[in-house]
Amino acid sequence: MSRLTRTVFWTLPPALLLGAAYCTAQRIRRCVRRIRTHPPVQTQPDHPARRLLIVGDSTAAGTGASRPEASLAGLIARHHPHVAICNRARNGAKLADIAEQLRDPAHFDVVLILGGANDVLRMTAAAPLRASLERVLSLARQRADTVILMPAGNVGNTPLFLPPFSWLMARRSRQLHSLVRRATAATDIVYVNGYAERSEDPFVKDAQRLNAEDGLHPSDEGYLLWYAALQRQAQLSQRLAG
């Protein structure tokens, strides 16, 4: 959020802010009613060539997909049947909760982390957010030689939020990605960047197709786009092929 945008936000008439807050609250209630949840996809082939651990929030669990097979984990399982997938993701998880998902001492070939949206939505302050992120990355590096971090994109661009709250969510999403860039800059952790400004975001340009009915999570086609980003930015198939 620019200085001009912050000024506009805080100088809006109270009635307008209250009206926007009411509309946002109504949208959140509708979102909760429409959320599609499934058990996170996990696989255990007889002789796995590689072992993948998925941790994170609702996007790692596949919320918003019409069926488990259309979730991100489901797409990975479909294209990599030789890979054993352990999925510990939970709806509503913040980065601090994701750290708890990584406490099991078992070793994997690849750890995939998807999270950060709930810290954006629930206004986690910068210091605890940074500490949780560093804790997650430290634990992940103990669990696997390859760590892939895919933070939430621009939450302010989701259909759920209207101005001025979409501006606030966009600013916090920008801050999250700034923290992630700094935390991964001098490491071998693979950072998959899904952040985009509104004018460049495919989830804005093709909102009806890429967003789930709840207005917050990706749809089946949205998860396909995320899977393509994982392939393009993290060379996921090559890493899972060993």
C-alpha positions in Angstrom: 0.0 0.0 0.0 1.5 3.3 -1.1 1.6 6.4 1.1 -1.2 7.9 -1.0 -3.3 4.8 -0.6 -2.7 4.7 3.2 -3.8 8.4 3.4 -6.9 7.6 1.4 -7.7 4.6 3.6 -7.5 6.5 6.8 -9.4 9.6 5.5 -12.4 7.7 4.1 -15.7 8.7 5.7 -16.5 6.4 8.7 -19.8 5.4 7.0 -18.0 4.2 3.9 -15.5 2.2 6.0 -18.3 0.7 8.0 -20.2 -0.2 4.8 -17.1 -1.8 3.3 -16.5 -3.7 6.6 -20.1 -5.0 6.6 -19.9 -6.1 3.0 -16.6 -7.9 3.7 -18.0 -9.6 6.7 -20.9 -10.9 4.7 -18.6 -12.1 2.0 -16.5 -14.0 4.6 -19.7 -15.7 6.0 -20.6 -16.8 2.4 -17.0 -18.0 1.9 -17.2 -20.1 5.0 -20.5 -21.7 3.8 -19.1 -22.4 0.4 -15.7 -23.8 1.3 -15.1 -27.2 -0.2 -12.9 -29.4 1.9 -11.5 -32.9 1.4 -9.0 -35.1 3.3 -5.5 -34.1 2.1 -4.2 -36.4 -0.6 -1.6 -38.9 0.5 -0.2 -41.8 -1.3 1.9 -44.8 -0.4 3.1 -46.8 -3.4 4.6 -50.3 -2.7 8.2 -49.3 -3.7 8.4 -45.5 -3.7 11.3 -44.0 -5.6 11.0 -40.7 -3.7 9.3 -39.4 -0.6 7.5 -36.0 -0.5 6.3 -34.2 2.6 3.6 -31.5 2.1 2.9 -29.1 4.9 0.9 -25.9 5.1 -2.6 -24.4 5.2 -5.9 -25.0 3.3 -4.2 -24.6 -0.1 -1.8 -27.5 0.7 -4.8 -29.5 1.8 -6.6 -28.7 -1.4 -9.5 -26.6 -0.2 -11.5 -25.1 -3.0 -10.9 -28.0 -5.4 -14.0 -29.9 -6.6 -12.4 -33.3 -5.7 -9.2 -34.4 -4.1 -7.6 -35.4 -7.4 -7.9 -31.7 -8.6 -5.9 -30.3 -5.6 -2.2 -29.5 -5.9 -1.3 -32.7 -4.0 -3.7 -34.6 -6.2 -2.1 -33.3 -9.3 1.4 -34.3 -8.0 0.1 -37.8 -7.1 -1.4 -38.2 -10.6 1.8 -37.2 -12.4 4.2 -38.9 -10.0 2.6 -42.3 -9.0 6.1 -43.5 -7.9 6.3 -40.8 -5.2 5.1 -41.5 -1.6 3.2 -38.3 -0.4 2.8 -37.5 3.2 0.4 -34.5 3.6 0.1 -32.9 7.0 -1.6 -29.7 5.9 -4.5 -28.3 7.9 -7.1 -25.7 7.2 -6.4 -22.4 9.0 -2.8 -23.1 9.7 -0.5 -20.1 10.2 3.3 -20.4 9.8 3.6 -21.1 13.5 1.3 -24.1 13.0 3.2 -25.3 10.0 6.3 -25.4 12.2 4.5 -27.9 14.3 3.7 -30.0 11.2 7.5 -30.3 10.7 8.4 -31.7 14.1 8.3 -35.3 13.1 11.9 -36.4 12.7 11.2 -38.6 9.7 13.4 -37.8 6.6 12.0 -37.0 3.1 13.5 -36.3 -0.3 11.5 -33.1 -0.8 9.5 -30.9 1.5 6.9 -28.6 -0.1 5.6 -25.8 2.1 2.4 -23.8 1.2 1.3 -21.1 3.6 1.3 -17.5 4.7 -2.3 -16.6 3.8 -3.6 -17.0 7.3 -0.9 -14.8 8.7 -1.9 -12.2 6.1 -5.6 -12.5 6.9 -5.2 -12.7 10.7 -2.7 -9.8 10.8 0.3 -11.5 12.3 2.8 -8.8 13.3 6.1 -8.6 11.4 8.4 -9.9 14.2 6.5 -13.1 15.0 5.9 -13.7 11.3 9.6 -13.5 10.6 10.4 -15.8 13.6 7.8 -18.4 12.5 9.1 -18.3 8.9 12.7 -18.8 10.0 11.6 -21.7 12.3 9.6 -23.4 9.4 12.6 -23.1 7.1 15.0 -24.4 9.7 12.9 -27.4 10.5 12.2 -28.1 6.8 15.9 -28.2 6.0 16.3 -30.9 8.7 13.5 -33.0 7.1 14.8 -33.0 3.5 17.7 -32.0 1.3 15.3 -30.2 -1.1 12.9 -27.6 0.4 10.4 -25.7 -1.8 8.5 -22.8 -0.3 5.4 -21.5 -2.1 3.8 -18.7 -0.1 0.3 -17.4 -0.7 -0.1 -15.1 -3.7 -1.7 -11.7 -3.5 -4.5 -12.2 -1.1 -5.8 -8.7 -1.8 -6.6 -9.8 -5.3 -9.1 -12.5 -4.3 -12.7 -11.8 -5.1 -13.5 -12.0 -1.3 -12.1 -8.6 -0.6 -13.3 -5.1 -1.7 -11.5 -1.8 -1.3 -10.2 -0.5 1.1 -9.6 -3.9 2.7 -8.3 -5.4 -0.5 -5.6 -2.7 -0.4 -4.6 -3.7 3.1 -4.5 -7.4 2.2 -2.3 -6.6 -0.9 0.1 -4.6 1.2 0.4 -7.4 3.8 0.9 -10.0 1.0 3.7 -7.8 -0.4 5.3 -7.7 3.0 5.1 -11.5 3.3 6.9 -12.0 0.0 9.5 -9.5 1.0 10.2 -11.5 4.2 10.4 -14.7 2.2 12.8 -13.3 -0.3 15.1 -12.1 2.4 14.8 -15.4 4.3 15.7 -17.6 1.3 18.2 -15.2 -0.5 21.4 -16.9 0.7 20.1 -20.5 0.9 19.4 -23.4 -1.4 15.6 -23.2 -0.5 13.5 -22.9 -3.7 11.1 -19.9 -3.5 8.2 -20.2 -5.8 6.8 -16.6 -6.3 3.1 -16.5 -6.9 2.7 -12.8 -6.0 1.4 -10.4 -8.7 0.0 -6.9 -8.8 -3.7 -6.6 -9.7 -2.9 -5.5 -13.3 -0.8 -8.6 -13.9 -2.5 -11.3 -11.8 -4.2 -14.1 -13.8 -6.5 -14.7 -10.8 -7.9 -11.2 -11.5 -7.9 -11.4 -15.3 -9.6 -14.8 -15.3 -11.3 -14.6 -11.9 -14.4 -16.7 -12.6 -12.4 -19.7 -13.9 -9.4 -19.7 -11.6 -11.0 -18.9 -8.2 -13.2 -21.3 -6.3 -16.8 -20.5 -5.5 -15.8 -19.3 -2.0 -13.8 -16.4 -3.5 -10.7 -17.2 -1.5 -9.1 -20.5 -2.7 -8.0 -21.6 -6.1 -10.4 -23.6 -8.3 -9.4 -26.8 -10.1 -8.0 -24.6 -12.9 -6.4 -22.4 -10.3 -4.5 -25.3 -8.8 -3.4 -26.4 -12.3 -1.9 -22.9 -12.6 -0.1 -23.4 -9.3 1.2 -26.8 -10.4 2.5 -25.2 -13.6 4.3 -22.6 -11.5 5.9 -25.3 -9.4 7.1 -27.0 -12.6 8.4 -23.8 -14.1 10.0 -22.2 -11.0 11.0 -25.3 -8.9 11.5 -28.0 -11.6 9.3 -30.2 -9.4 9.2 -33.2 -11.8 13.0 -33.3 -12.1 13.4 -33.1 -8.3 10.8 -35.9 -7.7 12.5 -38.0 -10.4 15.7 -37.8 -8.4 
